Amino acid sequence: MLHKISVIGAGNVGATLVQRLAEAELSKHVAVVDILEGIPQGKALDILESSPIYGYDTRVVGSNTYDIISDSDIVVVTAGIARKPGMSRDDLLATNAKIVTDVCNNIKKFAPNALVIVVSNPLDVMCHVALQACGFPSNRVFGMAGVLDSARYKTFIAEALDVSVEDVQGFVLGGHGDTMVPLPRYTTVAGIPLSDFLDAATIDKIVDRARNGGAEIVGYLKTGSAFYAPSASVLEMIESIAKDKKKILPCAVYLTGQYGIKDLYVGVPVKLGKNGIEQVVELKLSEAELQELRKSANAVQELVDSLKALVPA
């Protein structure tokens, strides 16, 4: 069990994650920080008061100051403005970059040994911001998106086939957005190739829906974005770290030449354990799949370049 996990941002994603973490008992303490006065304190107390009913002994506290995250093993960054209908993740770029920079400066000050999981959008670029602001080794700074995108992809497959989601294995590579790269060739249902169940046209429809899964939810909610599945995705990552399970999960990680991509955060499968990113798994992609991944990486690079123009170092 970890000593402390901290969540920065007490909005829908952050607060839901705090509740999931408390119930999972992966650490003795869970701390939540937000700039809105009273919000993290109130939500933390509400979650804490659920503990006798659910039977967890996790201590949950909230604050408007960062000293509360001292000695954290993991800090999750959910802070930032959320997407609204018609707004792309790219529109969030400059505003959330400033927020994430401030957050990570405080992480560096109060929790210098922590692993940092970035959830703020646009996610791949915010990982770059976090890496620069924290100054930590890249294996300790990574993003959540691939787990979420893969969950959406597997959900739609299970729905189409009317089978248990537990039987569906598959994942998504690339940046978090409409250039993400689902891999039907690596997707199975109870070990059986997906192509044995569905024709190419149906698979393409599922892939397209997965790519637009976040926007679909934003369209329904009108005033916010997804938070149940994102928080569940972060929980799976933290569980793999806390229990040193070394799960192979798709995460946004800093590549140093893998897949022909260098000095860029892109979603790929990794081994996730107590030390953070312990191995980047290089798949044997077809030329077409590799081109799709590099196209997605180029889209991330364009955002990184845009951010440099907006906020010079």
Secondary structure, DSSP 8 states (H G I E B T S, - for coil): -EEEEEEE--SHHHHHHHHHHHHHT-EEEEEEE-SSTTHHHHHHHHHHTTHHHHT---EEEEESSGGGGTT-SEEEE--S----TT--GGGGHHHHHHHHHHHHHHHHHH-TT-EEEE-SSSHHHHHHHHHHHH---GGGEEE-HHHHHHHHHHHHHHHHHT--GGGEE--EEBSSSTT-EE-GGG-EETTEEGGGTS-HHHHHHHHHHHHTHHHHHHHHHSS----HHHHHHHHHHHHHHHTT--EEEEEEEEEESGGG-EEEEEEEEEEEETTEEEEE------HHHHHHHHHHHHHHHHHHHHHHHHS--
